Amino acid sequence: MIVCQVSDVTVVQQIKATHNEQPTFFVYDKYPGGIGLSEKVYDLWEDLLTRTLEHVAGCACESGCPSCIGTQDTFEQAKKK
Ligand SMILES: [Zn+2]
């Protein structure tokens, strides 16, 4: 468990990152030098992905909604079965 505010961590996603040409998430603390939050995310990554998949799959919507995938509108049909 990580106790923080949403504003404490930034997540940037790239469909094709320049360094590995793979879909990539960059997670980093918003504080200079970091305060260890993103490091904890790394440690909990598999559990986080499992819980995220369960949350999105369990949502009653068909293609992704603010409740399951957030408010981004760049990923139409983001939730595919
Ligand atoms: Zn949804």
PDB file of the backbone (N, CA, C, O) and the ligand in Angstrom, with CONECT records:
HET     ZN  A 101       1
ATOM      1  N   MET A   1       0.847  -1.180   0.000  1.00  0.00           N
ATOM      2  CA  MET A   1       0.000   0.000   0.000  1.00  0.00           C
ATOM      3  C   MET A   1       0.892   1.244   0.000  1.00  0.00           C
ATOM      4  O   MET A   1       1.911   1.309   0.689  1.00  0.00           O
ATOM      5  N   ILE A   2       0.481   2.201  -0.779  1.00  0.00           N
ATOM      6  CA  ILE A   2       1.220   3.459  -0.858  1.00  0.00           C
ATOM      7  C   ILE A   2       0.272   4.576  -0.447  1.00  0.00           C
ATOM      8  O   ILE A   2      -0.777   4.766  -1.063  1.00  0.00           O
ATOM      9  N   VAL A   3       0.634   5.297   0.572  1.00  0.00           N
ATOM     10  CA  VAL A   3      -0.203   6.395   1.039  1.00  0.00           C
ATOM     11  C   VAL A   3       0.335   7.696   0.458  1.00  0.00           C
ATOM     12  O   VAL A   3       1.435   8.136   0.793  1.00  0.00           O
ATOM     13  N   CYS A   4      -0.462   8.303  -0.421  1.00  0.00           N
ATOM     14  CA  CYS A   4      -0.056   9.573  -1.024  1.00  0.00           C
ATOM     15  C   CYS A   4      -1.258  10.217  -1.696  1.00  0.00           C
ATOM     16  O   CYS A   4      -2.332   9.622  -1.786  1.00  0.00           O
ATOM     17  N   GLN A   5      -1.064  11.408  -2.152  1.00  0.00           N
ATOM     18  CA  GLN A   5      -2.068  12.111  -2.940  1.00  0.00           C
ATOM     19  C   GLN A   5      -1.814  11.790  -4.411  1.00  0.00           C
ATOM     20  O   GLN A   5      -0.686  11.491  -4.803  1.00  0.00           O
ATOM     21  N   VAL A   6      -2.858  11.855  -5.210  1.00  0.00           N
ATOM     22  CA  VAL A   6      -2.700  11.635  -6.650  1.00  0.00           C
ATOM     23  C   VAL A   6      -1.664  12.602  -7.214  1.00  0.00           C
ATOM     24  O   VAL A   6      -0.921  12.266  -8.136  1.00  0.00           O
ATOM     25  N   SER A   7      -1.625  13.794  -6.652  1.00  0.00           N
ATOM     26  CA  SER A   7      -0.711  14.822  -7.157  1.00  0.00           C
ATOM     27  C   SER A   7       0.746  14.581  -6.753  1.00  0.00           C
ATOM     28  O   SER A   7       1.619  15.332  -7.188  1.00  0.00           O
ATOM     29  N   ASP A   8       1.039  13.568  -5.944  1.00  0.00           N
ATOM     30  CA  ASP A   8       2.410  13.290  -5.510  1.00  0.00           C
ATOM     31  C   ASP A   8       3.223  12.515  -6.541  1.00  0.00           C
ATOM     32  O   ASP A   8       4.454  12.527  -6.509  1.00  0.00           O
ATOM     33  N   VAL A   9       2.524  11.838  -7.458  1.00  0.00           N
ATOM     34  CA  VAL A   9       3.191  10.974  -8.437  1.00  0.00           C
ATOM     35  C   VAL A   9       2.689  11.338  -9.827  1.00  0.00           C
ATOM     36  O   VAL A   9       1.512  11.648 -10.009  1.00  0.00           O
ATOM     37  N   THR A  10       3.572  11.300 -10.789  1.00  0.00           N
ATOM     38  CA  THR A  10       3.194  11.537 -12.173  1.00  0.00           C
ATOM     39  C   THR A  10       3.408  10.261 -12.973  1.00  0.00           C
ATOM     40  O   THR A  10       4.405   9.560 -12.798  1.00  0.00           O
ATOM     41  N   VAL A  11       2.452   9.971 -13.858  1.00  0.00           N
ATOM     42  CA  VAL A  11       2.574   8.822 -14.757  1.00  0.00           C
ATOM     43  C   VAL A  11       2.484   9.348 -16.182  1.00  0.00           C
ATOM     44  O   VAL A  11       1.532  10.036 -16.550  1.00  0.00           O
ATOM     45  N   VAL A  12       3.474   9.015 -16.957  1.00  0.00           N
ATOM     46  CA  VAL A  12       3.482   9.383 -18.371  1.00  0.00           C
ATOM     47  C   VAL A  12       3.537   8.081 -19.163  1.00  0.00           C
ATOM     48  O   VAL A  12       4.408   7.241 -18.936  1.00  0.00           O
ATOM     49  N   GLN A  13       2.602   7.925 -20.091  1.00  0.00           N
ATOM     50  CA  GLN A  13       2.601   6.723 -20.904  1.00  0.00           C
ATOM     51  C   GLN A  13       2.975   7.062 -22.337  1.00  0.00           C
ATOM     52  O   GLN A  13       2.593   8.100 -22.877  1.00  0.00           O
ATOM     53  N   GLN A  14       3.726   6.163 -22.927  1.00  0.00           N
ATOM     54  CA  GLN A  14       4.073   6.318 -24.334  1.00  0.00           C
ATOM     55  C   GLN A  14       3.768   4.996 -25.031  1.00  0.00           C
ATOM     56  O   GLN A  14       4.178   3.930 -24.569  1.00  0.00           O
ATOM     57  N   ILE A  15       3.060   5.075 -26.124  1.00  0.00           N
ATOM     58  CA  ILE A  15       2.716   3.862 -26.865  1.00  0.00           C
ATOM     59  C   ILE A  15       3.979   3.211 -27.420  1.00  0.00           C
ATOM     60  O   ILE A  15       4.081   1.985 -27.470  1.00  0.00           O
ATOM     61  N   LYS A  16       4.939   4.035 -27.835  1.00  0.00           N
ATOM     62  CA  LYS A  16       6.213   3.506 -28.326  1.00  0.00           C
ATOM     63  C   LYS A  16       7.315   4.420 -27.797  1.00  0.00           C
ATOM     64  O   LYS A  16       7.637   5.445 -28.398  1.00  0.00           O
ATOM     65  N   ALA A  17       7.886   4.025 -26.654  1.00  0.00           N
ATOM     66  CA  ALA A  17       8.934   4.842 -26.038  1.00  0.00           C
ATOM     67  C   ALA A  17      10.186   4.835 -26.909  1.00  0.00           C
ATOM     68  O   ALA A  17      10.489   3.844 -27.574  1.00  0.00           O
ATOM     69  N   THR A  18      10.898   5.938 -26.897  1.00  0.00           N
ATOM     70  CA  THR A  18      12.057   6.062 -27.777  1.00  0.00           C
ATOM     71  C   THR A  18      13.205   5.131 -27.384  1.00  0.00           C
ATOM     72  O   THR A  18      13.954   4.686 -28.254  1.00  0.00           O
ATOM     73  N   HIS A  19      13.358   4.827 -26.089  1.00  0.00           N
ATOM     74  CA  HIS A  19      14.504   4.024 -25.667  1.00  0.00           C
ATOM     75  C   HIS A  19      14.335   2.522 -25.883  1.00  0.00           C
ATOM     76  O   HIS A  19      15.323   1.796 -25.991  1.00  0.00           O
ATOM     77  N   ASN A  20      13.072   2.047 -25.946  1.00  0.00           N
ATOM     78  CA  ASN A  20      12.887   0.598 -26.128  1.00  0.00           C
ATOM     79  C   ASN A  20      11.865   0.258 -27.208  1.00  0.00           C
ATOM     80  O   ASN A  20      11.642  -0.911 -27.521  1.00  0.00           O
ATOM     81  N   GLU A  21      11.243   1.303 -27.776  1.00  0.00           N
ATOM     82  CA  GLU A  21      10.238   1.141 -28.832  1.00  0.00           C
ATOM     83  C   GLU A  21       9.103   0.204 -28.400  1.00  0.00           C
ATOM     84  O   GLU A  21       8.535  -0.508 -29.228  1.00  0.00           O
ATOM     85  N   GLN A  22       8.777   0.207 -27.109  1.00  0.00           N
ATOM     86  CA  GLN A  22       7.707  -0.616 -26.547  1.00  0.00           C
ATOM     87  C   GLN A  22       6.724   0.291 -25.803  1.00  0.00           C
ATOM     88  O   GLN A  22       7.085   1.397 -25.398  1.00  0.00           O
ATOM     89  N   PRO A  23       5.473  -0.176 -25.620  1.00  0.00           N
ATOM     90  CA  PRO A  23       4.558   0.573 -24.754  1.00  0.00           C
ATOM     91  C   PRO A  23       5.168   0.664 -23.354  1.00  0.00           C
ATOM     92  O   PRO A  23       5.565  -0.348 -22.776  1.00  0.00           O
ATOM     93  N   THR A  24       5.237   1.885 -22.814  1.00  0.00           N
ATOM     94  CA  THR A  24       5.976   2.098 -21.569  1.00  0.00           C
ATOM     95  C   THR A  24       5.279   3.117 -20.684  1.00  0.00           C
ATOM     96  O   THR A  24       4.766   4.129 -21.160  1.00  0.00           O
ATOM     97  N   PHE A  25       5.270   2.830 -19.385  1.00  0.00           N
ATOM     98  CA  PHE A  25       4.810   3.791 -18.389  1.00  0.00           C
ATOM     99  C   PHE A  25       6.038   4.356 -17.673  1.00  0.00           C
ATOM    100  O   PHE A  25       6.940   3.609 -17.295  1.00  0.00           O
ATOM    101  N   PHE A  26       6.066   5.647 -17.495  1.00  0.00           N
ATOM    102  CA  PHE A  26       7.086   6.284 -16.677  1.00  0.00           C
ATOM    103  C   PHE A  26       6.386   6.799 -15.425  1.00  0.00           C
ATOM    104  O   PHE A  26       5.465   7.610 -15.511  1.00  0.00           O
ATOM    105  N   VAL A  27       6.818   6.334 -14.283  1.00  0.00           N
ATOM    106  CA  VAL A  27       6.226   6.737 -13.006  1.00  0.00           C
ATOM    107  C   VAL A  27       7.312   7.442 -12.217  1.00  0.00           C
ATOM    108  O   VAL A  27       8.391   6.888 -12.010  1.00  0.00           O
ATOM    109  N   TYR A  28       7.034   8.662 -11.775  1.00  0.00           N
ATOM    110  CA  TYR A  28       8.041   9.372 -10.986  1.00  0.00           C
ATOM    111  C   TYR A  28       7.402  10.288  -9.950  1.00  0.00           C
ATOM    112  O   TYR A  28       6.296  10.798 -10.128  1.00  0.00           O
ATOM    113  N   ASP A  29       8.142  10.474  -8.864  1.00  0.00           N
ATOM    114  CA  ASP A  29       7.708  11.379  -7.806  1.00  0.00           C
ATOM    115  C   ASP A  29       7.771  12.812  -8.320  1.00  0.00           C
ATOM    116  O   ASP A  29       8.645  13.157  -9.116  1.00  0.00           O
ATOM    117  N   LYS A  30       6.858  13.627  -7.869  1.00  0.00           N
ATOM    118  CA  LYS A  30       6.853  15.025  -8.308  1.00  0.00           C
ATOM    119  C   LYS A  30       7.795  15.901  -7.488  1.00  0.00           C
ATOM    120  O   LYS A  30       7.901  17.103  -7.734  1.00  0.00           O
ATOM    121  N   TYR A  31       8.474  15.308  -6.523  1.00  0.00           N
ATOM    122  CA  TYR A  31       9.340  16.092  -5.646  1.00  0.00           C
ATOM    123  C   TYR A  31      10.792  15.966  -6.083  1.00  0.00           C
ATOM    124  O   TYR A  31      11.232  14.873  -6.439  1.00  0.00           O
ATOM    125  N   PRO A  32      11.538  17.050  -6.062  1.00  0.00           N
ATOM    126  CA  PRO A  32      12.948  16.991  -6.468  1.00  0.00           C
ATOM    127  C   PRO A  32      13.701  15.917  -5.681  1.00  0.00           C
ATOM    128  O   PRO A  32      13.662  15.900  -4.451  1.00  0.00           O
ATOM    129  N   GLY A  33      14.376  15.035  -6.384  1.00  0.00           N
ATOM    130  CA  GLY A  33      15.115  13.957  -5.746  1.00  0.00           C
ATOM    131  C   GLY A  33      14.245  12.763  -5.373  1.00  0.00           C
ATOM    132  O   GLY A  33      14.762  11.706  -5.012  1.00  0.00           O
ATOM    133  N   GLY A  34      12.923  12.927  -5.459  1.00  0.00           N
ATOM    134  CA  GLY A  34      11.985  11.855  -5.135  1.00  0.00           C
ATOM    135  C   GLY A  34      11.885  11.620  -3.640  1.00  0.00           C
ATOM    136  O   GLY A  34      12.776  11.982  -2.870  1.00  0.00           O
ATOM    137  N   ILE A  35      10.780  11.006  -3.249  1.00  0.00           N
ATOM    138  CA  ILE A  35      10.584  10.669  -1.838  1.00  0.00           C
ATOM    139  C   ILE A  35      10.259   9.186  -1.682  1.00  0.00           C
ATOM    140  O   ILE A  35       9.772   8.759  -0.636  1.00  0.00           O
ATOM    141  N   GLY A  36      10.530   8.407  -2.726  1.00  0.00           N
ATOM    142  CA  GLY A  36      10.385   6.957  -2.651  1.00  0.00           C
ATOM    143  C   GLY A  36       9.035   6.403  -3.059  1.00  0.00           C
ATOM    144  O   GLY A  36       8.828   5.191  -3.000  1.00  0.00           O
ATOM    145  N   LEU A  37       8.111   7.259  -3.472  1.00  0.00           N
ATOM    146  CA  LEU A  37       6.784   6.763  -3.840  1.00  0.00           C
ATOM    147  C   LEU A  37       6.830   5.899  -5.091  1.00  0.00           C
ATOM    148  O   LEU A  37       6.277   4.799  -5.107  1.00  0.00           O
ATOM    149  N   SER A  38       7.479   6.383  -6.129  1.00  0.00           N
ATOM    150  CA  SER A  38       7.525   5.622  -7.380  1.00  0.00           C
ATOM    151  C   SER A  38       8.317   4.332  -7.200  1.00  0.00           C
ATOM    152  O   SER A  38       8.040   3.344  -7.879  1.00  0.00           O
ATOM    153  N   GLU A  39       9.281   4.322  -6.310  1.00  0.00           N
ATOM    154  CA  GLU A  39      10.032   3.105  -6.017  1.00  0.00           C
ATOM    155  C   GLU A  39       9.104   2.052  -5.413  1.00  0.00           C
ATOM    156  O   GLU A  39       9.233   0.865  -5.712  1.00  0.00           O
ATOM    157  N   LYS A  40       8.176   2.481  -4.570  1.00  0.00           N
ATOM    158  CA  LYS A  40       7.210   1.547  -3.994  1.00  0.00           C
ATOM    159  C   LYS A  40       6.268   1.018  -5.072  1.00  0.00           C
ATOM    160  O   LYS A  40       5.869  -0.146  -5.039  1.00  0.00           O
ATOM    161  N   VAL A  41       5.912   1.887  -6.034  1.00  0.00           N
ATOM    162  CA  VAL A  41       5.071   1.441  -7.148  1.00  0.00           C
ATOM    163  C   VAL A  41       5.784   0.313  -7.893  1.00  0.00           C
ATOM    164  O   VAL A  41       5.155  -0.680  -8.259  1.00  0.00           O
ATOM    165  N   TYR A  42       7.070   0.456  -8.118  1.00  0.00           N
ATOM    166  CA  TYR A  42       7.853  -0.575  -8.809  1.00  0.00           C
ATOM    167  C   TYR A  42       7.788  -1.884  -8.031  1.00  0.00           C
ATOM    168  O   TYR A  42       7.622  -2.950  -8.623  1.00  0.00           O
ATOM    169  N   ASP A  43       7.916  -1.809  -6.720  1.00  0.00           N
ATOM    170  CA  ASP A  43       7.886  -3.012  -5.883  1.00  0.00           C
ATOM    171  C   ASP A  43       6.521  -3.704  -5.922  1.00  0.00           C
ATOM    172  O   ASP A  43       6.441  -4.925  -5.784  1.00  0.00           O
ATOM    173  N   LEU A  44       5.456  -2.935  -6.107  1.00  0.00           N
ATOM    174  CA  LEU A  44       4.097  -3.473  -6.085  1.00  0.00           C
ATOM    175  C   LEU A  44       3.502  -3.642  -7.482  1.00  0.00           C
ATOM    176  O   LEU A  44       2.299  -3.854  -7.627  1.00  0.00           O
ATOM    177  N   TRP A  45       4.347  -3.547  -8.506  1.00  0.00           N
ATOM    178  CA  TRP A  45       3.884  -3.454  -9.892  1.00  0.00           C
ATOM    179  C   TRP A  45       2.956  -4.599 -10.300  1.00  0.00           C
ATOM    180  O   TRP A  45       1.899  -4.342 -10.876  1.00  0.00           O
ATOM    181  N   GLU A  46       3.317  -5.849 -10.020  1.00  0.00           N
ATOM    182  CA  GLU A  46       2.484  -6.979 -10.446  1.00  0.00           C
ATOM    183  C   GLU A  46       1.117  -6.933  -9.772  1.00  0.00           C
ATOM    184  O   GLU A  46       0.101  -7.165 -10.427  1.00  0.00           O
ATOM    185  N   ASP A  47       1.077  -6.641  -8.489  1.00  0.00           N
ATOM    186  CA  ASP A  47      -0.198  -6.533  -7.781  1.00  0.00           C
ATOM    187  C   ASP A  47      -1.012  -5.372  -8.328  1.00  0.00           C
ATOM    188  O   ASP A  47      -2.228  -5.480  -8.482  1.00  0.00           O
ATOM    189  N   LEU A  48      -0.349  -4.268  -8.620  1.00  0.00           N
ATOM    190  CA  LEU A  48      -1.032  -3.097  -9.178  1.00  0.00           C
ATOM    191  C   LEU A  48      -1.668  -3.433 -10.528  1.00  0.00           C
ATOM    192  O   LEU A  48      -2.813  -3.057 -10.782  1.00  0.00           O
ATOM    193  N   LEU A  49      -0.940  -4.134 -11.391  1.00  0.00           N
ATOM    194  CA  LEU A  49      -1.494  -4.503 -12.697  1.00  0.00           C
ATOM    195  C   LEU A  49      -2.658  -5.466 -12.557  1.00  0.00           C
ATOM    196  O   LEU A  49      -3.660  -5.339 -13.261  1.00  0.00           O
ATOM    197  N   THR A  50      -2.532  -6.431 -11.651  1.00  0.00           N
ATOM    198  CA  THR A  50      -3.616  -7.390 -11.427  1.00  0.00           C
ATOM    199  C   THR A  50      -4.861  -6.673 -10.938  1.00  0.00           C
ATOM    200  O   THR A  50      -5.960  -6.930 -11.430  1.00  0.00           O
ATOM    201  N   ARG A  51      -4.701  -5.785  -9.984  1.00  0.00           N
ATOM    202  CA  ARG A  51      -5.859  -5.064  -9.441  1.00  0.00           C
ATOM    203  C   ARG A  51      -6.455  -4.114 -10.479  1.00  0.00           C
ATOM    204  O   ARG A  51      -7.671  -3.925 -10.527  1.00  0.00           O
ATOM    205  N   THR A  52      -5.606  -3.524 -11.301  1.00  0.00           N
ATOM    206  CA  THR A  52      -6.095  -2.634 -12.356  1.00  0.00           C
ATOM    207  C   THR A  52      -6.922  -3.410 -13.368  1.00  0.00           C
ATOM    208  O   THR A  52      -7.999  -2.967 -13.765  1.00  0.00           O
ATOM    209  N   LEU A  53      -6.422  -4.563 -13.785  1.00  0.00           N
ATOM    210  CA  LEU A  53      -7.161  -5.406 -14.728  1.00  0.00           C
ATOM    211  C   LEU A  53      -8.504  -5.815 -14.138  1.00  0.00           C
ATOM    212  O   LEU A  53      -9.518  -5.773 -14.835  1.00  0.00           O
ATOM    213  N   GLU A  54      -8.531  -6.206 -12.876  1.00  0.00           N
ATOM    214  CA  GLU A  54      -9.780  -6.592 -12.219  1.00  0.00           C
ATOM    215  C   GLU A  54     -10.756  -5.416 -12.165  1.00  0.00           C
ATOM    216  O   GLU A  54     -11.956  -5.579 -12.385  1.00  0.00           O
ATOM    217  N   HIS A  55     -10.223  -4.233 -11.871  1.00  0.00           N
ATOM    218  CA  HIS A  55     -11.071  -3.042 -11.785  1.00  0.00           C
ATOM    219  C   HIS A  55     -11.689  -2.704 -13.143  1.00  0.00           C
ATOM    220  O   HIS A  55     -12.890  -2.450 -13.230  1.00  0.00           O
ATOM    221  N   VAL A  56     -10.882  -2.699 -14.190  1.00  0.00           N
ATOM    222  CA  VAL A  56     -11.380  -2.348 -15.528  1.00  0.00           C
ATOM    223  C   VAL A  56     -12.333  -3.426 -16.031  1.00  0.00           C
ATOM    224  O   VAL A  56     -13.395  -3.111 -16.568  1.00  0.00           O
ATOM    225  N   ALA A  57     -11.966  -4.685 -15.864  1.00  0.00           N
ATOM    226  CA  ALA A  57     -12.824  -5.780 -16.328  1.00  0.00           C
ATOM    227  C   ALA A  57     -14.140  -5.820 -15.569  1.00  0.00           C
ATOM    228  O   ALA A  57     -15.157  -6.231 -16.127  1.00  0.00           O
ATOM    229  N   GLY A  58     -14.141  -5.405 -14.313  1.00  0.00           N
ATOM    230  CA  GLY A  58     -15.337  -5.445 -13.495  1.00  0.00           C
ATOM    231  C   GLY A  58     -16.283  -4.281 -13.714  1.00  0.00           C
ATOM    232  O   GLY A  58     -17.395  -4.286 -13.187  1.00  0.00           O
ATOM    233  N   CYS A  59     -15.870  -3.289 -14.477  1.00  0.00           N
ATOM    234  CA  CYS A  59     -16.728  -2.132 -14.749  1.00  0.00           C
ATOM    235  C   CYS A  59     -17.800  -2.530 -15.764  1.00  0.00           C
ATOM    236  O   CYS A  59     -17.529  -3.280 -16.702  1.00  0.00           O
ATOM    237  N   ALA A  60     -19.001  -2.029 -15.570  1.00  0.00           N
ATOM    238  CA  ALA A  60     -20.128  -2.401 -16.421  1.00  0.00           C
ATOM    239  C   ALA A  60     -20.081  -1.748 -17.804  1.00  0.00           C
ATOM    240  O   ALA A  60     -20.848  -2.140 -18.683  1.00  0.00           O
ATOM    241  N   CYS A  61     -19.226  -0.788 -18.019  1.00  0.00           N
ATOM    242  CA  CYS A  61     -19.186  -0.108 -19.318  1.00  0.00           C
ATOM    243  C   CYS A  61     -18.615  -1.048 -20.395  1.00  0.00           C
ATOM    244  O   CYS A  61     -18.056  -2.099 -20.083  1.00  0.00           O
ATOM    245  N   GLU A  62     -18.766  -0.650 -21.656  1.00  0.00           N
ATOM    246  CA  GLU A  62     -18.286  -1.507 -22.736  1.00  0.00           C
ATOM    247  C   GLU A  62     -16.935  -1.102 -23.293  1.00  0.00           C
ATOM    248  O   GLU A  62     -16.151  -1.959 -23.701  1.00  0.00           O
ATOM    249  N   SER A  63     -16.651   0.203 -23.316  1.00  0.00           N
ATOM    250  CA  SER A  63     -15.427   0.612 -24.001  1.00  0.00           C
ATOM    251  C   SER A  63     -14.490   1.465 -23.166  1.00  0.00           C
ATOM    252  O   SER A  63     -13.556   2.065 -23.699  1.00  0.00           O
ATOM    253  N   GLY A  64     -14.731   1.525 -21.855  1.00  0.00           N
ATOM    254  CA  GLY A  64     -13.888   2.360 -21.002  1.00  0.00           C
ATOM    255  C   GLY A  64     -14.611   3.632 -20.640  1.00  0.00           C
ATOM    256  O   GLY A  64     -15.208   4.281 -21.498  1.00  0.00           O
ATOM    257  N   CYS A  65     -14.561   3.988 -19.382  1.00  0.00           N
ATOM    258  CA  CYS A  65     -15.259   5.178 -18.912  1.00  0.00           C
ATOM    259  C   CYS A  65     -14.392   5.848 -17.830  1.00  0.00           C
ATOM    260  O   CYS A  65     -13.396   5.270 -17.396  1.00  0.00           O
ATOM    261  N   PRO A  66     -14.757   7.038 -17.403  1.00  0.00           N
ATOM    262  CA  PRO A  66     -13.954   7.714 -16.371  1.00  0.00           C
ATOM    263  C   PRO A  66     -13.813   6.900 -15.082  1.00  0.00           C
ATOM    264  O   PRO A  66     -12.834   7.060 -14.353  1.00  0.00           O
ATOM    265  N   SER A  67     -14.780   6.034 -14.798  1.00  0.00           N
ATOM    266  CA  SER A  67     -14.695   5.234 -13.573  1.00  0.00           C
ATOM    267  C   SER A  67     -13.642   4.137 -13.643  1.00  0.00           C
ATOM    268  O   SER A  67     -13.096   3.737 -12.615  1.00  0.00           O
ATOM    269  N   CYS A  68     -13.354   3.652 -14.835  1.00  0.00           N
ATOM    270  CA  CYS A  68     -12.409   2.537 -14.923  1.00  0.00           C
ATOM    271  C   CYS A  68     -11.090   2.897 -15.594  1.00  0.00           C
ATOM    272  O   CYS A  68     -10.046   2.398 -15.173  1.00  0.00           O
ATOM    273  N   ILE A  69     -11.096   3.737 -16.612  1.00  0.00           N
ATOM    274  CA  ILE A  69      -9.823   4.050 -17.274  1.00  0.00           C
ATOM    275  C   ILE A  69      -9.406   5.501 -17.105  1.00  0.00           C
ATOM    276  O   ILE A  69      -8.349   5.915 -17.581  1.00  0.00           O
ATOM    277  N   GLY A  70     -10.250   6.272 -16.420  1.00  0.00           N
ATOM    278  CA  GLY A  70      -9.890   7.663 -16.201  1.00  0.00           C
ATOM    279  C   GLY A  70     -10.554   8.577 -17.197  1.00  0.00           C
ATOM    280  O   GLY A  70     -11.427   8.160 -17.959  1.00  0.00           O
ATOM    281  N   THR A  71     -10.140   9.818 -17.189  1.00  0.00           N
ATOM    282  CA  THR A  71     -10.810  10.827 -18.009  1.00  0.00           C
ATOM    283  C   THR A  71     -10.119  11.088 -19.335  1.00  0.00           C
ATOM    284  O   THR A  71     -10.509  11.999 -20.065  1.00  0.00           O
ATOM    285  N   GLN A  72      -9.108  10.309 -19.657  1.00  0.00           N
ATOM    286  CA  GLN A  72      -8.420  10.518 -20.935  1.00  0.00           C
ATOM    287  C   GLN A  72      -9.366  10.181 -22.077  1.00  0.00           C
ATOM    288  O   GLN A  72     -10.073   9.174 -22.037  1.00  0.00           O
ATOM    289  N   ASP A  73      -9.370  11.011 -23.068  1.00  0.00           N
ATOM    290  CA  ASP A  73     -10.251  10.741 -24.209  1.00  0.00           C
ATOM    291  C   ASP A  73      -9.461  10.335 -25.440  1.00  0.00           C
ATOM    292  O   ASP A  73      -9.999  10.305 -26.546  1.00  0.00           O
ATOM    293  N   THR A  74      -8.181  10.022 -25.251  1.00  0.00           N
ATOM    294  CA  THR A  74      -7.343   9.670 -26.394  1.00  0.00           C
ATOM    295  C   THR A  74      -7.356   8.178 -26.693  1.00  0.00           C
ATOM    296  O   THR A  74      -6.765   7.732 -27.676  1.00  0.00           O
ATOM    297  N   PHE A  75      -8.023   7.415 -25.853  1.00  0.00           N
ATOM    298  CA  PHE A  75      -8.019   5.970 -26.033  1.00  0.00           C
ATOM    299  C   PHE A  75      -9.435   5.450 -26.229  1.00  0.00           C
ATOM    300  O   PHE A  75      -9.941   4.692 -25.402  1.00  0.00           O
ATOM    301  N   GLU A  76     -10.072   5.852 -27.319  1.00  0.00           N
ATOM    302  CA  GLU A  76     -11.401   5.327 -27.591  1.00  0.00           C
ATOM    303  C   GLU A  76     -11.315   3.817 -27.703  1.00  0.00           C
ATOM    304  O   GLU A  76     -10.351   3.274 -28.244  1.00  0.00           O
ATOM    305  N   GLN A  77     -12.315   3.158 -27.196  1.00  0.00           N
ATOM    306  CA  GLN A  77     -12.354   1.695 -27.189  1.00  0.00           C
ATOM    307  C   GLN A  77     -11.160   1.111 -26.456  1.00  0.00           C
ATOM    308  O   GLN A  77     -10.659   0.050 -26.830  1.00  0.00           O
ATOM    309  N   ALA A  78     -10.696   1.799 -25.408  1.00  0.00           N
ATOM    310  CA  ALA A  78      -9.534   1.340 -24.654  1.00  0.00           C
ATOM    311  C   ALA A  78      -9.798   0.025 -23.948  1.00  0.00           C
ATOM    312  O   ALA A  78      -8.875  -0.755 -23.714  1.00  0.00           O
ATOM    313  N   LYS A  79     -11.037  -0.219 -23.613  1.00  0.00           N
ATOM    314  CA  LYS A  79     -11.385  -1.447 -22.908  1.00  0.00           C
ATOM    315  C   LYS A  79     -11.935  -2.440 -23.925  1.00  0.00           C
ATOM    316  O   LYS A  79     -13.093  -2.360 -24.336  1.00  0.00           O
ATOM    317  N   LYS A  80     -11.100  -3.352 -24.311  1.00  0.00           N
ATOM    318  CA  LYS A  80     -11.530  -4.376 -25.284  1.00  0.00           C
ATOM    319  C   LYS A  80     -11.518  -5.713 -24.590  1.00  0.00           C
ATOM    320  O   LYS A  80     -10.654  -5.989 -23.759  1.00  0.00           O
ATOM    321  N   LYS A  81     -12.459  -6.522 -24.926  1.00  0.00           N
ATOM    322  CA  LYS A  81     -12.543  -7.852 -24.301  1.00  0.00           C
ATOM    323  C   LYS A  81     -11.995  -8.882 -25.244  1.00  0.00           C
ATOM    324  O   LYS A  81     -11.971 -10.068 -24.917  1.00  0.00           O
TER     325      LYS A  81
HETATM  326 ZN    ZN A 101     -15.846   1.725 -17.197  1.00  0.00          ZN2+
END
